[in-house]
Amino acid sequence: MRLIDRLADIAARFGEFRRTHLELIERHQIMLEPWTHDVMHWGADGTLHGTVIADRARLPVTRGGWCPCRPTDTAPRRGELPRTI
């Protein structure tokens, strides 16, 4: 394996690690703010969640699409259709 290929592989793995780490940080921050869970937002399953319309509230959704309404669901990966139960 060439050095450039190895470096590209390392960069790709680090990028995936960073995205996963940021997703976990966002989930943790959302779980620390339970009062935002009822703000209307689109879930990863494509349905509208919440009952409160808030103008400036931070939405309880991560960049990956995870929301606390269905905490056992995982957010779909890029290019993947949402999982429904």
C-alpha positions in Angstrom: 0.0 0.0 0.0 1.4 3.4 -1.0 2.0 6.1 1.6 -0.6 8.4 0.0 -3.2 5.7 0.2 -2.5 5.0 3.9 -2.7 8.8 4.7 -6.0 9.0 2.8 -7.3 6.0 4.8 -6.1 7.6 8.1 -7.8 10.9 7.2 -11.1 9.1 6.3 -11.0 7.2 9.6 -10.3 10.3 11.6 -13.2 12.1 9.8 -15.6 9.3 10.8 -14.3 9.4 14.4 -14.8 13.2 14.5 -18.4 13.0 13.1 -19.3 10.3 15.5 -17.8 12.2 18.4 -19.7 15.4 17.5 -22.9 13.4 17.1 -22.5 12.0 20.7 -21.7 15.5 22.1 -24.9 16.9 20.4 -27.0 14.0 21.8 -25.6 14.7 25.3 -26.4 18.4 25.1 -29.9 17.7 23.9 -30.5 15.2 26.7 -29.3 17.9 29.2 -32.1 20.2 27.9 -35.3 18.2 28.4 -37.4 21.4 28.1 -36.5 21.6 24.3 -37.8 18.1 23.5 -41.3 19.4 22.9 -40.3 22.0 20.4 -41.7 21.0 16.9 -39.1 19.3 14.7 -38.8 16.7 12.0 -37.5 13.4 13.2 -35.1 11.1 11.4 -38.2 8.9 10.5 -39.7 11.8 8.5 -42.5 12.6 10.9 -43.2 15.8 12.8 -42.5 15.6 16.5 -43.3 18.0 19.3 -46.2 20.2 20.2 -44.6 23.7 20.9 -43.8 26.2 18.2 -40.8 28.1 19.3 -39.2 30.9 17.3 -35.7 30.9 18.7 -35.4 27.7 20.6 -32.6 25.3 19.7 -34.2 22.3 18.0 -33.7 18.9 19.7 -32.2 17.3 16.6 -28.6 16.5 15.9 -26.9 17.1 12.6 -27.3 13.4 11.9 -31.1 13.6 12.4 -31.3 11.9 15.8 -33.9 13.3 18.3 -34.9 12.2 21.8 -38.5 11.4 20.8 -37.4 7.9 19.8 -34.1 7.5 21.7 -33.5 3.8 20.6 -33.5 4.8 17.0 -30.3 5.5 15.2 -29.9 8.3 12.8 -29.6 7.2 9.2 -26.2 7.4 7.6 -25.5 9.5 4.5 -27.3 8.1 1.5 -29.3 5.7 3.6 -33.1 5.7 4.0 -34.5 6.3 7.5 -35.4 3.2 9.5 -39.0 2.8 10.6 -40.5 0.5 13.2 
